[in-house]
């Protein structure tokens, strides 16, 4: 039986946070994986936002925000992608030297006139080399949800099944990708007039040998959404490395996407041919939008021509009818 539903709008912060010094996560943490972190959120919405019958939901891994200014300009005039009403962001830095100590999700919301909530996935630790750029002091990295309509009921879900990224030797010698924390999902509801949609911004575990983590992370979110009274959208970088093969061959080897289908979710991009589903320059299909209790009326993927150089992923989008 579905519990009674209440929408509690996020208590928007009015001050200007110092992302370099004002941390969301406790440091040093008691647990190197299950960090204790508060959320951050602010609203840059105009006073009146008229409701609509459909939302354009985008999922976008912004690669830390390394090309933030150019990325924002593209989002202002998205070209082959309709202007998004909701953006499910993953891999966004907050106060990291490699991205100029910027608060990536907040700056996106401010520039686009949206509200946002943000949660930390990792505390990135100092390193000389490694994927991305040098980091000179601990900083935060995580997921965000940006919206043209009010957000509420926001939660950080630290996944119960998580790979341990922290290595004392990596931290000591500042090599590789030393970090504390673990994969998480950011959940929030969006209120459009008197209609609601449940949102999950995700970044599942990476690596071809980590299927068991991804599968359980998908299952955990499907279970979390089971008693939700309104439609559900789950989107982001799901690291579903086997999904392109499934799409081409009619198989079901990828566990995370199988979990969602078995739970009654629809793949927003199911109507596209497999080879038009590529979401990264490396040629895989790992950025996805799944929905349950909703109707997708259109969906697409940002083109290589218009979105290359802004991130190592292309944005994916879906038009969702609010029934």
Buried (B, 14 or more C-beta within 10 A) or exposed (E): EEEEEEBEBBEBEEEEBEBBEEBBBEEEBEEBBBBEBEBBBBBBBEEEBEEBEBBBBBBBBBBBBBBBEEBBEBBEEBEEBBEBBBBBBBBBBBBBBBBBBBBBBBBBBBBBEBBBBBBBBBBBBBBEEBEBEEBEEBBBBBBBBBBBBBBBBBBBBBBEBBBEBBBEEBBEEBBBBBBBBBBBBBBBBBBBEEBBBBBBBBBBBBEEEBBEBBBBBBBBBBEBBEEBEBBBBBBBBBBBBBBBBBBEEEEEBBBBBBBBBEBBBBBBBEEBEBEEBBBBBEEBBBBBBBBBBBEBEBBBBBEEEBBEEBBBBBBBBBBBEBE
